[in-house]
Amino acid sequence: MVSSPPDTSKTTKLERYNSYIRRVNSTKLLQASSKLLFRVTLLVALVLILFFTLNYPPISENPHHIHSKNNLFSSAFYGSGAVWEKQVRHSATPHRPNGFSVLVTGAAGFVGTHCSLALKKRGDGVLGLDNFNSYYDPSLKIAREMLLGKHQIFVVHGDINDAELLNKLFDIVPFSHVLHLAAQAGVRYAMQNPLSYVNSNVAGFVTLLEVAKSADPQPAIVWASSSSVYGLNTQVPFSEGHRTDQPASLYAATKKAGEEIAHTYNHIYGLSLTGLRFFTVYGPWGRPDMAYFFFTKDILQGKPINVYVTQDGKEVARDFTYIDDIVKGCVGALDTAEKSTGSGGKKRGPAQLRVYNLGNTAPVTVNKLVGILESLLNVKAKKHMIKMPRNGDVPYTHANVSLACRDFGYKPTTDLATGLRKFAKWYTSYYGIASRVKKVIRSDD
Ligand SMILES: O=C(O)[C@H]1O[C@H](OP(=O)(O)OP(=O)(O)OC[C@H]2O[C@@H](n3ccc(=O)[nH]c3=O)[C@H](O)[C@@H]2O)[C@H](O)[C@@H](O)[C@H]1O
């Protein structure tokens, strides 16, 4: 018996129909998912655009992006655009007849903040520039920036090595002066991170000078050199004419290089340049990497501190200089700075080239400094007297300031005990521990 083939016509139809439905469904699914994908991509793109627009420079470089949104003057939140330019121009515009228009580099730094406030207070226009690097706690720099913001001083977040940004700032503002304080500071850190000194103190300085020499008008430049350039010099007190060709640290060597570079730009392009050799500056809003600052912190926390003595057991001393005296010196140097003589990158005649010591003229041993802190804080320090490590430190500094006195009346007026009391008062209030350290508060009443 021959069996007839089974009737598959029904099942075949059904299968075809099912396969058709599957195809339709998968096409629909494909269309739906591509729509979804398109919308998600659009959303991500929008979020990214918003993120990068609102966070220029990037968050990693702009740690205070959250609080700065609401403060017109507290941050260069936009790296370009009409609003940003308006802020730059407004901040740099003087508010007194014949007032200066000063670009302050390192404006969120210790000396930069104090100088910016002093200049603004007397009616000069001040524009800050700072890269907010993390050499020490950037939150302190941010707090300083907020203080500047309260006084209508705008700080651009940027680096002195960014020639494009510098050119842009000079395009917007015809700066009469630059107070150049941005630098890699710290004597001993140079052994850990030597290239950061070359990058900021040499390359950054040259970048700034390159822009300044081409600017029209060329600004007069006052900049921070350092007492450390005296290095192994043994003649005291240190005078500007003494030898400075034996730096003891790379920090000192880069500051000395800055002085030579200043000579070159003055010689070739007619830039007016004044270098100020600061002597161990201290005070409120100071640098946490400096001994007086971290000694205060450690003493209050009951931690031991290392007090250095020389290799032959002698006490180490510094010509500690209070910040207000340094500010007066910086302002005096700006006030007496002559105009640069060049234009369009060409020298038109000889220009001013100066170097001054700005110190206190009264060296104090580090041991004595610790004694003053102990009495202010009412805490006994756990002192370890150890031999000064061979890391670039010098045993002694002492400034002769007669040149600065002659040329702009520089006369330091704050002794170490008075200045440290002001520092300790600020420190305990800033870190919210004033009530624990009653003596500081009482003594300032
Ligand atoms: O005039 C300058 O041009 C420089 O001044 C400052 O350098 P210095 O004078 O070395 O200040 P700072 O470190 O506070 O040490 C103070 C004293 O404490 C001693 N010191 C230091 C550390 C320690 O643990 N123990 C100690 O005894 C140490 O031996 C020293 O005797 C700036 O930091 C620098 O950026 C630059 O501006």
The ligand as an ORCA input file, in Angstrom:
! r2SCAN-3c Opt
* xyz 0 1
  O      62.795     83.098     51.531
  C      62.510     82.403     50.589
  O      62.771     82.707     49.455
  C      61.875     81.090     50.801
  O      61.185     81.125     52.064
  C      60.595     79.922     52.438
  O      61.581     78.917     52.588
  P      62.197     78.652     54.021
  O      62.871     79.865     54.531
  O      62.993     77.411     53.927
  O      60.858     78.475     54.891
  P      60.280     77.201     55.658
  O      60.213     76.036     54.781
  O      59.045     77.661     56.323
  O      61.395     76.935     56.774
  C      61.646     77.918     57.772
  C      62.741     77.440     58.669
  O      62.293     76.278     59.368
  C      63.263     75.246     59.241
  N      62.556     73.969     59.279
  C      61.780     73.608     58.255
  C      61.079     72.422     58.282
  C      61.194     71.582     59.394
  O      60.585     70.499     59.498
  N      61.999     71.988     60.419
  C      62.680     73.166     60.405
  O      63.400     73.488     61.344
  C      64.005     75.525     57.972
  O      65.312     75.004     58.020
  C      64.002     77.036     57.935
  O      65.099     77.523     58.648
  C      59.592     79.505     51.386
  O      59.044     78.241     51.721
  C      60.197     79.433     50.022
  O      59.184     79.170     49.093
  C      60.928     80.710     49.687
  O      60.003     81.709     49.415
*
